[in-house]
Amino acid sequence: MSEETTIAEPVIVPLRHPLRWVASGVVAVLFAMFVHTLFSKIPSGLTVCHRLHGHRVCGQELVWRFGWTEVFHYLLDPLVIQGVEMTLFVTVMAMVIGFVLGLIIAIMRMSSNRLLSSIAWLYTWFFRGTPVYVQLLFWFNIAILYQSFSLGIPFSHAFTMATISSNAIFTVLRAAIIAFGLNEAAYFAEIARGGLLSVDEGQLEAAKAIGMSRLQSLRFIIVPQAMRVIIPPSGNEVISMLKTTSIAVAIGLPELLYQTENIAARTYQIVPMLIVASLWYLAVTTVLSIGQFYVERHFAKGALRTVPPTPVQRLRADLAGSFIGRRGSGR
Amino acid sequence: MTDLMVEIASLRKSYGANEVLKSVDLNVARGEVTCLIGPSGSGKSTLLRCINQLEKHDAGLLRVDGELIGYHLRNGKLYERSERELCDERAAIGMVFQRFNLFPHLTVLDNVTIGQVRVKGVGVPQAQAKARELLARVGLHAKESHYPSQLSGGQQQRVAIARALAMEPKLMLFDEPTSALDPELVGEVLDVMKDLARSGMTMVVVTHEMGFAREVADSVYFLDGGVIEESGDPREVLVRPASQRLQDFLSKVL
């Protein structure tokens, strides 16, 4: 009998990865050092005294290096909350303008009419080619270019039905929403165009063949499929917009950063107020990312044979698996 | 009303300088099955796609059920029809594609109901009832809640046939319906088509399935280089081809 036949089933010895362990150790130590500084205290420069067993004890006052006391004092300050609301409002309005106008520009760009597609190209070229900060200042100062807007016959002053001054239209808030919205439209147009192009040409033909109009084909067949490609970069755009609204500080829009900067100027709590603003931006971004996961999941129907499980479903499956004792068997 | 479902006279179509159809004449009688055969690039698919105006022809007259397709004829001039009119014309002509082109984001049932609901304005319960009836007819009543990607090619093509039939077309066009299928799945699609032919549906089929053409077709047209080289009864044309070109073609495909 040979040796092979006497051993029933050879044991598998997994390959070791020593370098991976070293790297993990280094990263873990560095991370621990950083976390330690986050929650360490430093002398404030003041001496404080208190009584202990009848003796007066004096020493350096210790405060959080990152000013957590101040951070949590101002985190839910009514002015900060107002700022968050303003940031969210401007973000939502600008994204709505960006999505609607962007989709129109994308469709214009794909039109067989040369004038329409050229205008769409020109729009994207201009609004993508200049900094959004410059555009924001332009809209804020638009009254210098156009004192008023009138409704009447083009190229003629003979007949006007209504006139409204620029300053009445372009308040700080509206200037910000228009600037961010029009800028976003240029980016979203390209995202939407990519999405529409990603849908197989046969889909439009099949929709036409059952008698759908161009608009019906877009709405019921093409756009729902394009959404799968459009959503991930759009999620990026929403998150990017949320943060971009902070540059409206420059025109005095009372959004989140404006409010925290104001409090910092009043209280000299510069770093804690920056942390307050950052925590809010992170919180909103987190909520948006979770939302994106579920929207993506919705539009994945049909494209994937099985829709990816939600974190809740995954947890439930893991728990159920461990109770039955078959955990990991199928992986 | 004539007994002709499709009348095509002197039809021309060019892509730039490339003339794909050079004065094609073709008639399909009501209730008949017509097969278009020919080598790739012969213009047979283009001809089929002109019938429901997925391609616009450049010259000639094309009638379906006595109605001029794509243009109005007034005072000796052809006026292009509006988008709305083209949609109405297309809704009455069913089409089945080589690559199925099912809507992947919709379930099988929704694929068969969406045209009825959105184009014909049928109520959802009624449309679903009709869809279930048609899915049963093509043998897929158990698959209604599946998505197209979960079906085999043959099953997808049968759903595509049901989707076209749901619009209650007076004419069905098939563009190489079995060419993208694995050989063992061809039969199930051809069986559905044979059943449809027996029920009296007028059909124009671009195909390479000579067996199907011989068995089911009432007439066969052989296209080569944008012209109809030969046409007639398939049991005649396919068995004793007159032209050298058809003889060469048949020797390659059979």
Interface residues (C-beta under 8 A of the other chain):
Chain A: D200 G202 Q203 E205 A206 A207 K208 A209 I210 G211 M212 S213 R214 Q216 F220 I221 P224 Q225 F299 K301 G302 A303 L304 R305
Chain B: N52 L54 E83 R84 C87 D88 R90 A91 A92 I93 G94 M95 F97 R99 N101 L102 F103 P104 H105 L106 T107 I114 G115 R118 V119 K120 Y147 P148 S149 Q150 A160 R163 A164 M167
